[in-house]
Amino acid sequence: MLISRLAKRAASPIPAPVVFQPTQAFDGNDGPWSSFPIQIGTPPQVMRVLPSTKSSQTWVILPLGCSSSDSPNCTVSRGGVFDPNTSTSWVNNTDTGNSLFPLSLDSNLGFVNEGAQYGFDTVTLGDHGSGGPTLDKQAVAGLATKDFYLGLFGLNPEASSLPQSKGPLPDYVSMLNQSGLIPSLTWSYSAGNQYRPGYGNLILGGYDASRFEPNDVSFTVDGGNFTVNIGAIFLKTGDNTTELINTPNDLTVAASIDSTTPWIWLPQNICEQFEQAFGITWNTDVGAYLVNDTLNSALHKQNTSVVLNLGNSSTVPGQGFNITLPYAAFDLIAGPSLLPNSSRYFPLMRANESQYTLGRTFLQEAYLIADYERNNFSVSQCTWETGTTSHIVAIKSLRDSTPPASHRLSTGAIAGIAVACGLVLIMLMVLGILFVVRKRRRPLEPKQINTQPIELDAPGKDFMDLDDKSQGHFSHAELEGVEHKGHEIDSRPFSGQEIGSIEERFELDAGERRSPTSSSPISLRSIRHSQTPSSPISLMRERSDATRLHKRELSDPVSLTSAISESSEGRQRKPSEPVSPTSQQTNTVEKHPSGLSDPISPRSERSASARGHHRESSDPISPMRARSDATRLHKRELSDPVSLMSEEPEEQVSRL
């Protein structure tokens, strides 16, 4: 069942964090600490260990760690012992003849690094039946020294090496990550405490968001060290707050967070200010601040809290975030292995510059989150609200949380694009409004009319078909004269009220066309005269002819003089031979005194001929006036076409 569960977790794209459940016990000879169970060997042997934020190895206590001179409960008090000889999966590290290697951890704090037996074995996190992850062939060190009274579970993923070793030793957290059993190379830890009470919290690959108050200060992991700047230290008793001064020059203290040791290591001048505030005394014989029962009771009543103001290298001293430790966090008991007699002690240690450290006492009230992939960590104040439900959050790996740059934009880039789009839209709207306002205010310009004369089209073309696209040019428009009847306009005089001040009517000669069945010319007037005046077809056709003429006048403002001259030629032309315009006008138009023909409309000419009138040579009619006359006649025709057509039969004889 365990193997299948681990295989399923390994196959998951983003595995869940491993919540390392603590034991329900508090162990240690330097205070009651919340411990964590691990199983080693085959069959598994259970030991209770403490997490070490600085070590990368797994340490356990060998049977040699409890001698006959120790108390009978030595094995239990040290969290249990591991016997390699009873494990079938144990393999000695043979890089040395006796598998003994010196320990090298916190030697700067004065720990004696004696030798330890190294080998490889199976390590499982959690107690029997907990279902924790299992890794084979993990580096395990068995020790007997009492400097490290309990075994340790190393959290530092940096590989370590031993003197005379052939290669680096694998660490457990890195192997979990490489095996796909945790989402990333990260973890979170809080030591817990007995006075709340609250057990320790250790999560591999994530954190419990319900256990701390977040802040916006981030730190850099420096070679496996978690260094923070202590910008200020305050002692708070009720409403009174006293700041401890670090002399000389009020310098900040760069301290490393290390759960391997229980002590808080600070400069001696700050320790002396603690002595005055708490009434404690340094015992040179044992090298510790001892606290008797009377003082301990008074300090509990006084309930002075220690406030550490922390920040990174860019934080102004005193303006970082606070971690508050009540006096109960300093009320610890040292066992006989540490002191000659069990005694209460205040876990403050005088230190030099290389020893400034915040140990497990600090982590009772602080929550540490380490991210080795991003090379940063954070420290936050723990919360202790009762009845709070755990909220486990996985920390994604960089390979899972960083998509390709082409698929994702940063928040700043998105905001910039949105702002740019908004500005462009506003500019377009302003330009559109200005364009509309300017267009409305612009005065109307007179339409340019092409007044260039256009020749009339040849016979057989439709009068309105001016665009001959098949030839690639505009065809010349001519009056139609195949089978359509020429439209004649009555030449009787009419009142000036109908057409302004004009007292004469002008006609357009229909000319002569040959019958399609005869070679003799046929007068369009005779054809027209044969049409019954009351015929609807005749009336509509004649009206249509007049309408087309008027449309051409409106759309093509050409010189009527040239157009009418062309039409006059058509009336006198014989099919067999061309007739010159001069001869045609000689037969139909009176000569001007100057020798030129009178440039008047054929309509006015015919009208004058019918009445016996002719125009004075000194008063030629301009083409524009002829056009105006034709337009007014057409308007009259549109207003009363029946009246015009009904008058035509009576005038046919006179015109012929």
C-alpha positions as CSV (number, residue, x, y, z in Angstrom):
1,M,0.0,0.0,0.0
2,L,2.8,2.4,0.9
3,I,4.7,1.7,-2.3
4,S,1.6,2.3,-4.5
5,R,0.9,5.5,-2.6
6,L,4.4,6.8,-3.1
7,A,4.3,5.8,-6.8
8,K,1.0,7.7,-7.3
9,R,2.5,10.8,-5.6
10,A,5.6,10.6,-7.7
11,A,3.5,10.5,-10.9
12,S,1.6,13.6,-9.9
13,P,2.6,16.7,-11.9
14,I,2.8,18.8,-8.7
15,P,3.0,16.6,-5.6
16,A,1.5,17.6,-2.3
17,P,3.8,18.9,0.5
18,V,4.8,16.3,3.2
19,V,3.4,17.3,6.6
20,F,5.9,15.8,9.1
21,Q,3.7,15.1,12.1
22,P,5.4,15.6,15.5
23,T,5.3,13.2,18.4
24,Q,3.1,14.0,21.3
25,A,6.1,14.4,23.6
26,F,8.6,17.0,24.6
27,D,12.2,15.8,24.8
28,G,15.7,17.1,25.5
29,N,18.2,17.8,28.3
30,D,18.2,21.6,27.7
31,G,14.4,22.2,27.7
32,P,11.2,20.5,26.7
33,W,11.2,20.5,22.9
34,S,8.6,19.1,20.5
35,S,10.3,16.1,18.7
36,F,9.6,14.3,15.4
37,P,9.6,10.5,14.8
38,I,11.7,8.8,12.1
39,Q,12.1,5.1,11.3
40,I,15.5,3.7,10.3
41,G,16.6,0.2,9.1
42,T,14.9,-3.1,8.4
43,P,12.9,-3.8,10.4
44,P,12.4,-0.1,11.2
45,Q,13.5,1.3,14.5
46,V,11.7,4.5,15.7
47,M,13.7,7.4,17.1
48,R,12.6,10.9,18.2
49,V,14.7,13.6,16.8
50,L,14.8,17.4,16.5
51,P,15.0,19.3,13.2
52,S,18.3,21.0,12.4
53,T,18.1,24.0,10.1
54,K,21.9,23.9,9.6
55,S,22.7,20.2,9.3
56,S,22.2,18.2,6.1
57,Q,22.5,14.7,7.7
58,T,20.4,12.4,9.8
59,W,21.8,11.7,13.2
60,V,20.6,9.1,15.7
61,I,21.8,7.9,19.1
62,L,23.7,4.6,19.3
63,P,23.4,2.2,22.2
64,L,26.8,3.5,23.3
65,G,25.2,6.8,24.1
66,C,23.7,5.4,27.3
67,S,26.2,3.8,29.7
68,S,25.7,2.1,33.0
69,S,26.5,5.4,34.8
70,D,23.6,7.1,33.2
71,S,20.1,7.2,34.6
72,P,17.9,4.2,33.8
73,N,15.7,6.2,31.5
74,C,18.6,7.4,29.4
75,T,17.4,5.6,26.3
76,V,14.0,7.1,26.6
77,S,15.3,10.6,27.4
78,R,17.5,10.6,24.4
79,G,14.7,9.8,22.1
80,G,15.5,6.1,21.6
81,V,18.6,4.4,20.2
82,F,19.4,2.8,16.9
83,D,21.3,-0.5,16.7
84,P,22.9,-0.9,13.2
85,N,23.6,-4.6,13.9
86,T,19.9,-5.4,14.0
87,S,19.1,-3.8,10.6
88,T,19.5,-6.0,7.6
89,S,19.6,-3.0,5.3
90,W,22.5,-1.2,7.1
91,V,25.7,-0.7,5.0
92,N,28.8,0.7,6.6
93,N,30.6,3.6,5.0
94,T,33.9,1.9,4.2
95,D,35.8,5.0,3.1
96,T,37.6,4.6,6.4
97,G,38.6,1.3,8.0
98,N,36.3,1.6,11.0
99,S,33.5,3.7,9.4
100,L,34.1,6.5,12.0
101,F,34.1,10.1,10.9
102,P,34.4,13.3,12.9
103,L,31.3,15.4,13.4
104,S,31.5,19.0,12.2
105,L,28.5,21.0,13.3
106,D,28.3,24.2,15.3
107,S,31.9,23.9,16.3
108,N,32.0,27.8,16.5
109,L,29.5,27.5,19.4
110,G,31.8,25.3,21.4
111,F,30.3,21.9,20.6
112,V,32.8,19.0,20.9
113,N,32.9,17.2,17.6
114,E,33.6,13.6,18.5
115,G,33.6,10.7,16.0
116,A,30.4,9.1,14.7
117,Q,29.7,5.8,12.9
118,Y,28.5,6.5,9.3
119,G,26.6,4.2,7.0
120,F,23.6,3.9,4.7
121,D,20.2,2.6,5.5
122,T,16.5,3.1,4.8
123,V,14.9,6.2,6.4
124,T,11.1,6.8,6.7
125,L,9.5,9.9,8.0
126,G,6.9,9.5,10.7
127,D,5.9,6.8,13.1
128,H,4.7,3.3,12.3
129,G,1.7,3.4,10.0
130,S,2.0,7.1,9.3
131,G,2.5,6.6,5.6
132,G,5.4,9.0,5.4
133,P,7.9,8.9,2.5
134,T,10.6,6.3,2.5
135,L,14.0,6.6,0.9
136,D,16.7,3.9,0.7
137,K,20.4,4.2,1.1
138,Q,20.3,7.4,3.0
139,A,23.4,8.7,4.9
140,V,23.0,8.0,8.7
141,A,25.4,8.9,11.5
142,G,25.3,7.1,14.8
143,L,26.8,9.0,17.7
144,A,27.3,8.5,21.4
145,T,28.4,12.1,22.5
146,K,26.1,14.0,24.9
147,D,26.8,17.3,23.3
148,F,23.9,16.5,21.0
149,Y,21.6,14.8,23.4
150,L,18.9,14.0,20.9
151,G,19.2,12.9,17.3
152,L,18.9,15.4,14.5
153,F,17.0,15.5,11.2
154,G,19.0,17.7,8.8
155,L,16.9,20.2,6.7
156,N,19.8,21.7,4.8
157,P,19.7,20.4,1.2
158,E,23.3,21.2,0.5
159,A,25.4,18.1,0.1
160,S,28.0,17.5,2.7
161,S,31.3,15.6,2.6
162,L,33.4,13.8,5.2
163,P,37.1,13.7,5.6
164,Q,38.6,10.8,3.6
165,S,35.2,10.3,2.0
166,K,35.1,9.5,-1.7
167,G,32.2,11.7,-2.5
168,P,29.4,14.0,-1.1
169,L,26.8,12.4,1.0
170,P,23.2,12.6,-0.2
171,D,20.8,14.6,1.9
172,Y,17.2,13.6,2.6
173,V,15.3,16.7,1.5
174,S,17.1,16.9,-1.9
175,M,16.4,13.2,-2.5
176,L,12.7,13.7,-1.7
177,N,12.6,16.5,-4.2
178,Q,14.4,14.6,-6.9
179,S,12.1,11.6,-6.4
180,G,9.1,13.8,-7.0
181,L,7.7,13.3,-3.5
182,I,7.6,17.0,-2.6
183,P,6.7,20.0,-4.9
184,S,9.9,21.9,-4.4
185,L,13.2,22.2,-2.5
186,T,11.5,24.1,0.3
187,W,10.4,23.6,3.9
188,S,8.9,25.5,6.9
189,Y,9.5,25.0,10.6
190,S,8.4,26.3,14.0
191,A,9.8,24.6,17.2
192,G,6.6,24.8,19.2
193,N,6.5,25.2,22.9
194,Q,5.2,23.6,26.0
195,Y,3.7,26.7,27.7
196,R,0.9,27.4,25.2
197,P,1.0,24.4,24.6
198,G,1.8,24.0,20.9
199,Y,3.6,21.3,19.1
200,G,6.3,21.8,16.5
201,N,5.3,22.3,12.8
202,L,7.5,20.9,10.0
203,I,6.3,20.8,6.4
204,L,8.5,19.7,3.5
205,G,7.6,21.5,0.2
206,G,5.2,24.0,1.7
207,Y,3.9,25.8,4.8
208,D,0.9,26.2,7.1
209,A,-0.6,29.6,6.5
210,S,-2.6,29.4,9.7
211,R,0.4,29.3,11.9
212,F,2.0,32.8,11.3
213,E,1.4,36.5,10.5
214,P,3.1,37.3,7.2
215,N,5.3,40.3,6.5
216,D,6.9,41.8,3.4
217,V,10.6,41.3,4.4
218,S,12.6,38.7,2.6
219,F,16.1,37.4,3.3
220,T,18.8,35.7,1.3
221,V,20.0,32.2,2.1
222,D,23.8,32.5,2.5
223,G,25.6,29.2,2.2
224,G,22.9,27.4,4.2
225,N,22.9,30.1,6.9
226,F,19.8,32.1,7.7
227,T,21.2,35.5,8.7
228,V,19.0,38.4,9.9
229,N,19.8,41.8,11.3
230,I,18.6,42.6,14.8
231,G,18.0,46.3,14.5
232,A,16.6,46.9,18.0
233,I,15.7,44.9,21.2
234,F,12.9,46.1,23.4
235,L,11.8,44.9,26.8
236,K,8.1,45.4,27.4
237,T,6.5,45.2,30.8
238,G,2.9,46.2,30.8
239,D,2.8,49.7,29.3
240,N,6.5,50.4,29.8
241,T,8.9,49.7,27.0
242,T,12.7,49.9,27.4
243,E,15.1,49.7,24.5
244,L,18.4,47.9,24.9
245,I,21.3,49.7,23.4
246,N,24.0,47.9,21.5
247,T,27.3,49.7,22.0
248,P,29.5,50.9,20.6
249,N,27.8,53.1,18.0
250,D,24.4,51.5,18.3
251,L,25.3,48.8,15.7
252,T,22.9,46.2,14.5
253,V,23.6,42.5,15.3
254,A,23.8,40.1,12.4
255,A,22.6,36.8,13.8
256,S,22.1,33.3,12.3
257,I,18.9,31.3,12.9
258,D,19.9,27.8,13.9
259,S,17.6,25.2,15.5
260,T,20.5,22.9,16.5
261,T,21.2,24.9,19.6
262,P,18.6,26.1,22.2
263,W,20.5,29.3,23.1
264,I,20.2,32.9,22.0
265,W,23.8,34.2,21.5
266,L,24.1,38.0,21.8
267,P,26.9,40.6,22.5
268,Q,28.0,40.8,26.1
269,N,26.9,44.4,26.5
270,I,23.3,43.5,25.5
271,C,23.4,40.5,27.9
272,E,24.4,42.8,30.7
273,Q,21.3,44.9,30.0
274,F,19.2,41.7,30.2
275,E,20.8,40.9,33.6
276,Q,19.6,44.3,34.9
277,A,16.1,44.0,33.5
278,F,15.4,40.4,34.6
279,G,17.6,40.2,37.7
280,I,19.6,37.2,36.4
281,T,23.2,36.4,37.2
282,W,25.9,34.9,35.0
283,N,27.3,31.7,36.6
284,T,30.9,31.3,35.5
285,D,31.2,27.8,36.8
286,V,28.5,26.4,34.6
287,G,28.6,29.1,31.9
288,A,24.9,29.9,32.1
289,Y,22.3,32.3,33.6
290,L,20.7,30.3,36.4
291,V,17.2,31.2,37.7
292,N,16.0,30.1,41.1
293,D,12.3,29.3,41.9
294,T,11.7,32.6,43.7
295,L,13.0,34.8,40.8
296,N,11.2,32.6,38.3
297,S,7.8,33.2,40.1
298,A,8.5,37.0,40.2
299,L,9.4,37.1,36.5
300,H,6.3,35.2,35.6
301,K,4.3,37.8,37.5
302,Q,6.2,40.6,36.0
303,N,5.6,39.0,32.5
304,T,8.3,41.0,30.7
305,S,8.4,40.3,27.0
306,V,11.4,40.5,24.7
307,V,10.8,42.1,21.4
308,L,13.3,41.6,18.6
309,N,13.0,44.0,15.6
310,L,14.4,42.2,12.6
311,G,15.2,43.3,9.1
312,N,17.5,42.6,6.1
313,S,20.5,44.5,4.9
314,S,18.3,47.3,3.4
315,T,16.0,47.7,6.4
316,V,16.5,50.8,8.5
317,P,17.4,49.7,12.1
318,G,14.3,49.7,14.3
319,Q,11.9,49.9,11.3
320,G,11.7,46.2,10.5
321,F,9.1,43.6,11.9
322,N,8.8,42.4,15.4
323,I,9.1,38.9,16.9
324,T,7.8,38.9,20.5
325,L,8.9,36.3,23.0
326,P,7.1,36.1,26.4
327,Y,9.1,35.4,29.5
328,A,7.8,31.8,29.4
329,A,9.9,31.2,26.3
330,F,13.0,31.7,28.5
331,D,11.9,29.5,31.3
332,L,13.8,26.3,30.5
333,I,15.2,23.4,32.6
334,A,18.6,21.9,32.1
335,G,19.1,18.2,32.8
336,P,21.8,16.5,34.7
337,S,23.8,15.8,31.6
338,L,24.1,19.6,31.1
339,L,24.3,20.8,34.7
340,P,25.4,19.0,37.8
341,N,21.9,19.3,39.1
342,S,18.7,20.0,37.3
343,S,18.1,23.7,37.3
344,R,16.1,26.4,35.6
345,Y,18.2,28.6,33.3
346,F,17.7,31.6,31.1
347,P,18.8,30.6,27.6
348,L,20.9,33.6,26.9
349,M,24.5,33.2,26.0
350,R,27.4,35.7,25.9
351,A,28.9,35.6,22.5
352,N,31.5,37.1,20.3
353,E,30.9,38.4,16.8
354,S,31.2,34.9,15.2
355,Q,28.7,33.4,17.5
356,Y,25.6,35.6,17.2
357,T,22.8,33.0,16.9
358,L,19.0,32.7,17.4
359,G,18.4,29.1,18.5
360,R,15.3,27.0,19.3
361,T,14.2,29.4,22.0
362,F,13.6,32.0,19.3
363,L,11.8,29.5,17.0
364,Q,9.2,28.8,19.7
365,E,7.6,32.1,18.6
366,A,8.9,32.4,15.1
367,Y,7.9,30.7,11.9
368,L,10.7,30.1,9.4
369,I,10.1,29.4,5.7
370,A,13.2,28.4,3.5
371,D,13.2,28.3,-0.3
372,Y,16.4,27.0,-1.7
373,E,15.3,27.2,-5.3
374,R,14.8,30.9,-5.1
375,N,17.6,31.3,-2.5
376,N,15.5,33.2,0.0
377,F,13.7,32.7,3.4
378,S,11.3,34.6,5.6
379,V,10.6,34.9,9.3
380,S,7.2,35.6,10.8
381,Q,5.5,35.9,14.1
382,C,3.7,32.7,15.1
383,T,-0.1,32.8,15.9
384,W,-1.7,30.6,18.5
385,E,-5.4,31.0,18.0
386,T,-7.3,28.0,19.4
387,G,-9.5,26.0,17.0
388,T,-7.7,27.2,13.9
389,T,-7.8,24.8,11.0
390,S,-4.5,24.1,9.3
391,H,-4.1,25.7,5.8
392,I,-1.3,23.8,4.0
393,V,0.1,25.7,1.0
394,A,2.4,24.1,-1.5
395,I,5.4,26.1,-2.7
396,K,5.7,25.4,-6.4
397,S,9.1,24.7,-8.0
398,L,10.6,27.2,-10.4
399,R,10.1,24.8,-13.2
400,D,6.3,24.6,-12.4
401,S,5.6,28.2,-11.4
402,T,7.6,30.1,-14.2
403,P,5.9,29.8,-17.6
404,P,7.6,30.7,-20.8
405,A,8.0,34.5,-21.3
406,S,6.0,34.4,-24.5
407,H,2.9,33.1,-22.7
408,R,2.8,35.3,-19.7
409,L,3.3,39.0,-19.0
410,S,4.2,40.6,-15.8
411,T,1.7,42.7,-13.8
412,G,3.7,45.8,-14.7
413,A,3.7,45.0,-18.4
414,I,0.0,44.3,-18.4
415,A,-0.7,47.5,-16.6
416,G,1.4,49.4,-19.0
417,I,-0.3,47.8,-22.0
418,A,-3.7,48.7,-20.5
419,V,-2.7,52.3,-19.9
420,A,-1.3,52.6,-23.4
421,C,-4.5,51.2,-25.0
422,G,-6.6,53.6,-23.0
423,L,-4.5,56.6,-24.1
424,V,-4.7,55.5,-27.7
425,L,-8.4,55.1,-27.5
426,I,-8.8,58.6,-25.9
427,M,-6.6,60.1,-28.7
428,L,-8.7,58.4,-31.4
429,M,-11.9,59.7,-29.8
430,V,-10.5,63.3,-29.6
431,L,-9.3,63.2,-33.3
432,G,-12.7,61.9,-34.4
433,I,-14.6,64.7,-32.6
434,L,-12.3,67.3,-34.1
435,F,-12.7,65.9,-37.5
436,V,-16.5,65.9,-37.3
437,V,-16.6,69.5,-35.9
438,R,-14.2,70.7,-38.5
439,K,-16.2,69.1,-41.3
440,R,-19.5,70.7,-40.1
441,R,-17.9,74.1,-39.9
442,R,-16.3,73.9,-43.4
443,P,-18.2,76.0,-46.0
444,L,-19.7,74.2,-48.9
445,E,-17.5,74.7,-52.0
446,P,-19.3,75.1,-55.4
447,K,-19.3,71.9,-57.4
448,Q,-16.9,72.1,-60.3
449,I,-18.7,71.4,-63.6
450,N,-17.0,70.3,-66.7
451,T,-18.1,72.8,-69.3
452,Q,-16.1,71.3,-72.1
453,P,-18.3,70.7,-75.1
454,I,-19.0,67.1,-76.0
455,E,-19.9,66.0,-79.5
456,L,-23.2,64.3,-80.0
457,D,-23.1,60.6,-80.6
458,A,-23.6,58.9,-83.9
459,P,-27.0,57.5,-84.9
460,G,-27.9,54.2,-83.4
461,K,-26.6,55.0,-80.0
462,D,-28.8,55.4,-77.0
463,F,-29.0,59.0,-76.0
464,M,-28.3,58.2,-72.3
465,D,-25.5,55.8,-73.0
466,L,-22.6,58.2,-72.6
467,D,-20.1,55.7,-71.0
468,D,-18.9,53.3,-73.7
469,K,-16.8,51.0,-71.4
470,S,-16.2,48.5,-74.2
471,Q,-14.1,51.1,-76.1
472,G,-12.4,52.4,-73.0
473,H,-13.6,56.0,-73.5
474,F,-16.8,58.1,-73.3
475,S,-18.8,58.0,-76.5
476,H,-20.2,61.1,-78.0
477,A,-24.0,61.5,-77.4
478,E,-26.3,62.1,-80.4
479,L,-30.0,62.5,-80.6
480,E,-31.7,59.2,-81.2
481,G,-33.5,58.9,-84.5
482,V,-34.0,55.3,-85.6
483,E,-37.6,54.3,-84.8
484,H,-38.4,56.8,-82.1
485,K,-40.6,59.7,-83.0
486,G,-39.1,63.1,-82.6
487,H,-40.6,65.2,-79.9
488,E,-42.1,68.4,-81.1
489,I,-43.1,71.2,-78.9
490,D,-46.1,73.4,-79.7
491,S,-45.1,76.8,-81.2
492,R,-48.2,78.7,-80.3
493,P,-47.7,81.8,-78.3
494,F,-48.6,81.5,-74.7
495,S,-48.9,83.8,-71.8
496,G,-45.8,85.1,-70.2
497,Q,-47.1,84.0,-66.8
498,E,-46.4,80.4,-67.8
499,I,-42.8,80.9,-68.9
500,G,-41.6,84.0,-67.3
501,S,-41.3,86.8,-69.8
502,I,-40.8,84.6,-72.9
503,E,-43.5,85.2,-75.5
504,E,-42.4,82.6,-78.0
505,R,-42.1,78.9,-77.9
506,F,-39.1,77.1,-79.4
507,E,-39.1,73.7,-81.0
508,L,-36.4,71.1,-81.8
509,D,-36.7,69.8,-85.3
510,A,-37.1,66.1,-85.5
511,G,-35.3,65.9,-88.7
512,E,-35.8,63.3,-91.4
513,R,-35.1,59.5,-91.3
514,R,-35.5,56.9,-93.9
515,S,-38.0,54.2,-93.4
516,P,-36.5,50.8,-92.7
517,T,-38.6,49.4,-95.6
518,S,-38.2,52.3,-98.1
519,S,-35.4,54.2,-99.6
520,S,-37.3,57.5,-99.7
521,P,-36.8,59.9,-96.8
522,I,-39.7,60.0,-94.4
523,S,-40.4,63.1,-92.3
524,L,-40.5,62.3,-88.7
525,R,-43.2,64.9,-88.6
526,S,-45.4,63.0,-90.9
527,I,-44.8,59.8,-88.9
528,R,-45.7,61.8,-85.8
529,H,-48.8,63.3,-87.5
530,S,-50.0,59.8,-88.3
531,Q,-49.9,58.9,-84.7
532,T,-53.3,59.3,-83.0
533,P,-53.0,62.2,-80.6
534,S,-55.0,60.4,-78.0
535,S,-52.8,57.2,-78.1
536,P,-51.3,56.6,-74.6
537,I,-48.3,55.0,-76.1
538,S,-47.6,58.0,-78.2
539,L,-48.0,60.4,-75.4
540,M,-45.7,58.4,-73.0
541,R,-43.0,57.9,-75.7
542,E,-43.0,61.6,-76.5
543,R,-42.8,62.4,-72.9
544,S,-39.9,60.0,-72.4
545,D,-38.0,61.6,-75.3
546,A,-38.4,65.0,-73.8
547,T,-37.4,63.8,-70.4
548,R,-34.2,62.2,-71.8
549,L,-33.3,65.5,-73.5
550,H,-33.8,67.4,-70.3
551,K,-31.7,64.9,-68.3
552,R,-28.9,65.2,-70.8
553,E,-29.0,69.0,-70.5
554,L,-28.8,68.8,-66.7
555,S,-26.0,66.1,-66.6
556,D,-23.9,67.4,-69.6
557,P,-23.9,71.2,-69.7
558,V,-22.7,71.4,-73.2
559,S,-23.1,74.1,-75.7
560,L,-26.5,73.9,-77.2
561,T,-25.4,75.7,-80.2
562,S,-23.0,73.0,-81.3
563,A,-25.5,70.3,-80.4
564,I,-28.3,71.9,-82.3
565,S,-26.1,72.5,-85.3
566,E,-25.3,68.8,-85.4
567,S,-29.0,68.1,-85.3
568,S,-29.8,70.5,-88.1
569,E,-27.3,68.7,-90.3
570,G,-29.1,65.5,-89.6
571,R,-32.4,66.8,-90.9
572,Q,-31.0,67.9,-94.3
573,R,-28.6,64.9,-94.8
574,K,-29.4,62.4,-97.6
575,P,-28.4,58.8,-97.2
576,S,-26.5,58.8,-100.5
577,E,-24.3,61.8,-99.9
578,P,-23.2,64.0,-96.9
579,V,-24.5,67.4,-96.6
580,S,-22.3,70.2,-95.3
581,P,-23.4,72.2,-92.4
582,T,-23.2,75.3,-94.5
583,S,-25.6,74.2,-97.1
584,Q,-28.0,72.9,-94.5
585,Q,-28.1,76.1,-92.6
586,T,-28.6,78.0,-95.9
587,N,-31.8,76.2,-96.5
588,T,-33.2,76.5,-93.0
589,V,-31.7,79.5,-91.3
590,E,-31.6,83.2,-92.2
591,K,-28.2,84.8,-92.8
592,H,-26.9,87.2,-90.3
593,P,-26.1,90.5,-91.7
594,S,-22.4,89.8,-91.1
595,G,-22.6,86.8,-93.2
596,L,-22.8,84.2,-90.4
597,S,-25.8,82.2,-89.6
598,D,-27.9,83.3,-86.7
599,P,-26.7,81.2,-83.7
600,I,-30.1,80.4,-82.4
601,S,-31.7,77.2,-81.3
602,P,-33.4,75.2,-84.1
603,R,-36.5,75.3,-81.9
604,S,-36.6,79.1,-82.1
605,E,-35.9,78.9,-85.8
606,R,-38.8,76.6,-86.6
607,S,-41.1,78.6,-84.4
608,A,-40.2,81.8,-86.1
609,S,-40.6,80.1,-89.6
610,A,-44.0,78.9,-88.6
611,R,-45.2,82.3,-87.6
612,G,-43.3,84.3,-90.3
613,H,-41.1,85.7,-87.7
614,H,-37.3,85.9,-87.6
615,R,-34.9,87.3,-85.0
616,E,-33.0,90.5,-85.4
617,S,-29.4,89.9,-86.5
618,S,-28.3,92.2,-83.7
619,D,-30.0,90.1,-81.0
620,P,-28.5,86.7,-81.1
621,I,-29.7,84.2,-78.5
622,S,-26.9,82.8,-76.4
623,P,-26.5,79.1,-75.8
624,M,-27.3,79.6,-72.1
625,R,-30.6,81.2,-72.9
626,A,-31.5,78.5,-75.4
627,R,-30.8,75.9,-72.7
628,S,-32.9,77.9,-70.3
629,D,-35.8,78.0,-72.8
630,A,-35.6,74.3,-73.3
631,T,-35.6,73.7,-69.6
632,R,-38.6,75.8,-69.0
633,L,-40.4,74.1,-71.9
634,H,-39.6,70.7,-70.4
635,K,-40.9,71.8,-67.0
636,R,-44.2,72.9,-68.7
637,E,-44.3,69.5,-70.4
638,L,-43.9,67.6,-67.2
639,S,-46.6,69.7,-65.5
640,D,-49.1,69.2,-68.3
641,P,-48.0,66.7,-70.9
642,V,-51.5,66.0,-72.2
643,S,-52.1,69.6,-73.0
644,L,-48.9,69.9,-75.0
645,M,-49.6,66.7,-77.0
646,S,-53.2,67.5,-77.6
647,E,-52.1,70.8,-79.3
648,E,-49.7,69.1,-81.7
649,P,-52.3,67.7,-84.3
650,E,-53.7,71.2,-84.8
651,E,-50.2,72.6,-85.6
652,Q,-49.0,69.8,-87.8
653,V,-50.3,71.3,-91.0
654,S,-48.7,74.7,-90.4
655,R,-45.4,73.1,-89.6
656,L,-45.4,70.9,-92.6
